[in-house]
Amino acid sequence: MPNIKLTDVTRAASLLKKVVDKADVFKDGALSREEIRYLGQAATGATKDPKTLAALQGAHGHGKATGPQPLSDVKKSIDELKARVRAADKDGDGVLSEVEQRKLKTNGEKGLLGFVDVAKRRQVSDFTMPPPPPENRPRFKWSGTPAEVCQSLLAAFSMRSNDNHWPSWGVSPELRGMSARYVIDTSEAKEMVQALKNLYPARQKSVLIELARRTEHSTFGCAAVTPKARPLFEAWAKSLGLASLEFKNPAAPNLPPP
């Protein structure tokens, strides 16, 4: 087991924090065990290197949380691990000897130590993340209240890749699985309008009214219709006698503090 310079530990921690940003393949502002497992299956090269995966897992698990952790918390864990690893240099010579390294026992500490070797040979551009896994969107269901049908419409036709998401710790149990903001572009709007055309006119009207209501405020679960998609909804609403409906584009709601 070769000696490790403390300067190399600092460099490894800095690089690992940049890799954490890239490892958020779900684009929800958090790192989860599911994402790390996905990297182990779908990534290649440095991104799939066992030492890299172990370092990510150690940084995620250091906070003792089992669910997704905000990226800022994972980076804070990396800083804490760096401090603990550097503190193992008891003789103050700026180098971790084999004996000093063996005193570091946790998976987070060992993961960061293993990543030191990776960081010596890699830079952030060497970590190429795979695309997000394909979405498994639910089927559109027209039964239920207007609010329930509207939610089904959004879940079935709004793609996760351009929606905004909160990690699970920021969402109450009954709302988990929902996007924080459903962003509706032109292609998604066309699918939604086509799906609504199969419903009775009265049901179409009630769902469109509910959809317009979801675009009024920047709150969790809101909908945001892009400027190019807006005319599609407005034209369909007008054909149903709802010319006054407005489909807005609110900003993503702010994530509450942990």
C-alpha positions in Angstrom: 0.0 0.0 0.0 1.9 3.1 -1.2 2.0 6.3 0.8 -0.5 9.0 -0.1 0.2 12.7 -0.1 -2.3 15.0 1.6 -2.2 17.3 -1.4 -3.4 14.3 -3.5 -6.3 13.7 -1.1 -7.3 17.4 -1.5 -7.2 17.1 -5.3 -9.2 13.9 -5.2 -11.9 15.5 -3.1 -12.1 18.4 -5.4 -12.5 16.2 -8.5 -15.0 13.9 -6.8 -17.3 16.9 -6.1 -17.3 17.7 -9.8 -18.1 14.1 -10.6 -21.0 14.2 -8.2 -22.5 17.1 -10.3 -22.2 15.0 -13.4 -23.5 11.8 -11.7 -26.9 13.4 -11.2 -28.2 11.7 -14.4 -31.8 12.0 -13.2 -31.4 15.8 -13.2 -33.2 16.2 -9.9 -30.5 18.0 -7.9 -29.8 14.9 -5.8 -27.6 11.8 -5.8 -29.3 8.4 -5.2 -28.2 4.8 -4.8 -30.3 4.1 -7.9 -28.2 6.5 -9.9 -25.0 5.0 -8.7 -26.2 1.5 -9.6 -27.3 2.8 -13.0 -23.8 4.1 -13.6 -22.4 0.7 -12.7 -24.6 -0.8 -15.4 -24.6 1.8 -18.2 -21.5 3.9 -17.8 -18.1 3.2 -19.4 -14.5 4.1 -18.8 -13.5 6.2 -15.8 -17.2 6.7 -14.9 -17.7 3.0 -14.4 -14.4 2.4 -12.6 -15.0 0.5 -9.3 -13.0 3.0 -7.4 -15.1 5.9 -8.8 -18.4 4.1 -8.0 -17.1 3.2 -4.5 -16.2 6.9 -3.9 -19.6 8.1 -5.0 -21.3 5.4 -2.8 -19.1 6.3 0.2 -19.9 10.0 -0.2 -23.6 9.3 -0.5 -23.7 6.9 2.4 -21.6 9.1 4.7 -24.7 11.1 5.6 -26.4 7.8 6.7 -29.4 8.5 4.4 -30.9 5.7 2.3 -32.8 7.9 -0.1 -31.6 10.6 -2.5 -29.4 13.3 -1.0 -29.1 16.9 -2.3 -25.9 17.4 -4.2 -24.9 20.1 -1.7 -25.1 17.6 1.1 -23.1 15.0 -0.8 -20.4 17.6 -1.4 -20.5 18.6 2.3 -19.9 14.9 3.1 -16.9 14.9 0.8 -15.4 17.8 2.6 -16.0 16.1 6.0 -14.3 12.9 4.6 -11.4 14.9 3.3 -10.9 16.5 6.7 -11.0 13.1 8.5 -8.6 11.5 6.0 -6.2 14.4 6.3 -6.5 14.3 10.1 -5.1 10.7 10.0 -1.7 12.2 9.3 -0.7 12.0 13.0 3.0 12.7 12.5 2.3 15.8 10.5 4.7 14.9 7.6 2.1 15.6 4.9 1.9 12.0 3.9 -0.4 9.1 4.9 1.7 6.0 5.6 0.3 2.5 5.3 -0.2 2.4 9.1 -2.1 5.7 9.1 -4.2 4.6 6.1 -5.2 1.4 7.9 -6.8 3.4 10.7 -9.4 4.8 8.3 -12.2 2.3 8.5 -15.4 3.7 7.1 -16.6 3.1 3.5 -16.5 6.9 2.9 -12.9 7.2 4.0 -11.8 4.2 2.1 -13.7 5.3 -0.9 -12.0 8.7 -1.0 -8.6 7.0 -0.5 -9.2 4.7 -3.4 -10.3 7.7 -5.6 -6.9 9.4 -5.0 -5.4 7.0 -7.5 -8.1 7.8 -10.0 -7.7 11.5 -9.6 -4.0 11.3 -10.4 -4.8 10.0 -13.8 -8.1 11.6 -14.6 -9.7 15.0 -15.1 -13.4 15.9 -15.0 -13.8 15.6 -18.8 -12.9 11.9 -18.5 -16.1 11.2 -16.7 -18.8 10.8 -19.4 -22.2 10.0 -18.0 -24.7 7.9 -19.9 -28.1 9.3 -20.8 -30.9 8.9 -18.3 -32.7 5.5 -18.4 -35.7 5.4 -20.6 -38.9 6.7 -19.1 -41.7 4.3 -18.1 -44.6 6.8 -18.2 -48.0 5.6 -17.0 -51.0 5.3 -19.4 -53.5 8.2 -19.5 -56.6 7.6 -17.6 -59.7 9.7 -18.2 -61.7 8.6 -15.2 -61.8 10.5 -12.0 -62.2 14.1 -11.0 -60.9 16.9 -13.3 -57.8 17.3 -11.1 -57.1 13.5 -11.2 -57.5 13.4 -15.0 -55.3 16.4 -15.4 -52.6 14.8 -13.2 -52.9 11.6 -15.3 -52.5 13.7 -18.5 -49.3 15.3 -17.2 -47.9 12.1 -15.9 -48.6 10.3 -19.2 -47.3 12.9 -21.7 -44.9 15.3 -19.9 -41.4 13.9 -20.3 -39.3 13.7 -17.1 -36.2 14.9 -19.0 -37.5 18.5 -19.3 -39.5 18.6 -16.0 -38.2 19.9 -12.7 -37.8 17.4 -9.8 -37.3 17.5 -6.1 -35.5 14.8 -4.2 -37.8 12.5 -2.1 -36.9 14.2 1.2 -38.5 17.4 -0.1 -41.8 15.8 -1.1 -44.6 14.6 1.2 -45.3 10.9 0.9 -48.7 11.4 -0.9 -47.0 13.5 -3.7 -43.9 11.4 -4.4 -43.6 10.4 -8.0 -44.8 13.8 -9.2 -42.6 16.4 -10.8 -42.1 19.7 -9.1 -42.9 21.4 -12.4 -44.2 19.8 -15.6 -42.7 21.7 -18.5 -44.9 21.2 -21.6 -43.3 21.8 -25.0 -44.8 21.7 -28.4 -44.6 17.9 -29.0 -46.0 17.2 -25.5 -48.8 19.7 -26.0 -49.8 18.0 -29.3 -50.0 14.6 -27.5 -52.1 16.1 -24.7 -54.5 17.8 -27.1 -54.9 14.6 -29.1 -55.6 12.6 -25.9 -58.2 15.1 -24.8 -60.0 14.9 -28.1 -61.1 11.4 -27.2 -63.1 12.6 -24.2 -66.6 14.1 -24.1 -66.6 17.9 -24.6 -67.7 18.6 -21.1 -64.8 16.5 -19.7 -62.3 18.2 -22.1 -63.4 21.6 -20.8 -63.1 20.6 -17.2 -59.6 19.2 -17.7 -58.4 22.2 -19.7 -59.7 24.5 -17.0 -57.8 22.5 -14.4 -54.6 22.5 -16.6 -54.8 26.3 -16.9 -55.2 26.6 -13.1 -52.0 24.5 -12.7 -50.1 27.1 -14.7 -51.1 30.1 -12.5 -48.5 29.8 -9.7 -45.0 28.5 -9.1 -46.0 25.8 -6.6 -45.1 22.1 -6.4 -46.8 20.2 -9.2 -47.4 23.2 -11.3 -47.5 23.1 -15.1 -45.5 25.4 -17.4 -46.6 25.7 -21.0 -43.7 27.0 -23.2 -44.4 30.0 -25.5 -44.4 27.8 -28.6 -46.8 25.3 -27.1 -49.2 27.9 -25.7 -51.1 28.5 -29.1 -51.9 24.8 -29.3 -53.8 24.8 -26.0 -55.4 28.2 -26.7 -56.7 27.2 -30.1 -58.2 24.0 -28.6 -59.7 25.8 -25.7 -61.2 28.4 -28.1 -62.8 25.6 -30.1 -64.5 24.5 -26.9 -65.8 27.9 -26.1 -63.0 28.7 -23.5 -61.3 31.5 -25.3 -60.5 33.3 -22.1 -58.3 30.5 -20.7 -54.7 31.4 -20.2 -51.8 28.9 -20.1 -48.8 30.4 -18.4 -45.2 29.5 -17.8 -44.3 29.8 -14.1 -40.8 29.4 -12.8 -39.8 26.2 -11.1 -40.8 26.2 -7.4 -38.1 26.6 -4.8 -36.9 23.5 -3.0 -37.6 23.7 0.7 -34.6 23.5 3.1 -33.8 20.0 4.4 
